[in-house]
Amino acid sequence: MLQGSFDRDASNTLILMIALALSPILGAAGYSLLYMLGGGGLGVAILIFIVAKMFGK
């Protein structure tokens, strides 16, 4: 019974760590996506993604 609860806790911790690791990437992708939806080009969207990732957004 204790082993089952440990697996569940480890699984929740793993999911949280993955979510925290992906949040800067998804945040930077958000700025690029907004630019693309506004009619911008792919090259500038990639540049915005790189700059936003460098600033940690």
C-alpha positions as a Markdown table, in Angstrom:
| # | Residue | x | y | z |
|---|---|---|---|---|
| 1 | Met | 0.0 | 0.0 | 0.0 |
| 2 | Leu | 2.8 | 2.4 | 0.8 |
| 3 | Gln | 4.5 | 1.6 | -2.5 |
| 4 | Gly | 1.4 | 2.6 | -4.5 |
| 5 | Ser | 1.2 | 6.0 | -2.8 |
| 6 | Phe | 4.9 | 6.5 | -3.4 |
| 7 | Asp | 4.5 | 5.9 | -7.1 |
| 8 | Arg | 1.6 | 8.3 | -7.2 |
| 9 | Asp | 3.7 | 11.0 | -5.4 |
| 10 | Ala | 6.6 | 10.4 | -7.7 |
| 11 | Ser | 4.4 | 10.6 | -10.8 |
| 12 | Asn | 2.9 | 13.9 | -9.6 |
| 13 | Thr | 6.3 | 15.3 | -8.9 |
| 14 | Leu | 7.5 | 14.2 | -12.4 |
| 15 | Ile | 4.5 | 15.9 | -14.0 |
| 16 | Leu | 5.1 | 19.1 | -12.1 |
| 17 | Met | 8.8 | 19.1 | -13.0 |
| 18 | Ile | 8.0 | 18.7 | -16.7 |
| 19 | Ala | 5.4 | 21.5 | -16.6 |
| 20 | Leu | 7.9 | 23.8 | -14.9 |
| 21 | Ala | 10.6 | 22.9 | -17.5 |
| 22 | Leu | 8.3 | 23.6 | -20.4 |
| 23 | Ser | 6.8 | 26.8 | -19.2 |
| 24 | Pro | 9.5 | 29.2 | -20.5 |
| 25 | Ile | 9.4 | 27.4 | -23.9 |
| 26 | Leu | 5.6 | 27.7 | -24.1 |
| 27 | Gly | 5.8 | 31.3 | -22.9 |
| 28 | Ala | 8.3 | 32.2 | -25.7 |
| 29 | Ala | 6.2 | 30.4 | -28.2 |
| 30 | Gly | 3.2 | 32.4 | -27.1 |
| 31 | Tyr | 4.8 | 35.7 | -28.2 |
| 32 | Ser | 5.7 | 34.2 | -31.6 |
| 33 | Leu | 2.2 | 32.8 | -32.0 |
| 34 | Leu | 0.7 | 36.2 | -31.3 |
| 35 | Tyr | 2.9 | 37.7 | -33.9 |
| 36 | Met | 2.0 | 35.1 | -36.5 |
| 37 | Leu | -1.7 | 35.6 | -35.8 |
| 38 | Gly | -1.3 | 39.3 | -36.4 |
| 39 | Gly | -0.1 | 38.6 | -39.9 |
| 40 | Gly | 3.6 | 38.5 | -39.3 |
| 41 | Gly | 6.2 | 36.4 | -41.1 |
| 42 | Leu | 7.8 | 33.1 | -40.0 |
| 43 | Gly | 11.3 | 34.5 | -39.8 |
| 44 | Val | 10.5 | 37.3 | -37.4 |
| 45 | Ala | 8.3 | 34.9 | -35.3 |
| 46 | Ile | 11.4 | 32.6 | -34.9 |
| 47 | Leu | 13.5 | 35.7 | -34.0 |
| 48 | Ile | 10.9 | 36.7 | -31.4 |
| 49 | Phe | 10.9 | 33.2 | -30.0 |
| 50 | Ile | 14.7 | 33.2 | -29.6 |
| 51 | Val | 14.8 | 36.6 | -28.0 |
| 52 | Ala | 11.9 | 35.8 | -25.6 |
| 53 | Lys | 13.7 | 32.6 | -24.7 |
| 54 | Met | 16.9 | 34.5 | -23.9 |
| 55 | Phe | 15.0 | 36.9 | -21.7 |
| 56 | Gly | 13.4 | 33.9 | -19.9 |
| 57 | Lys | 9.8 | 34.9 | -20.8 |
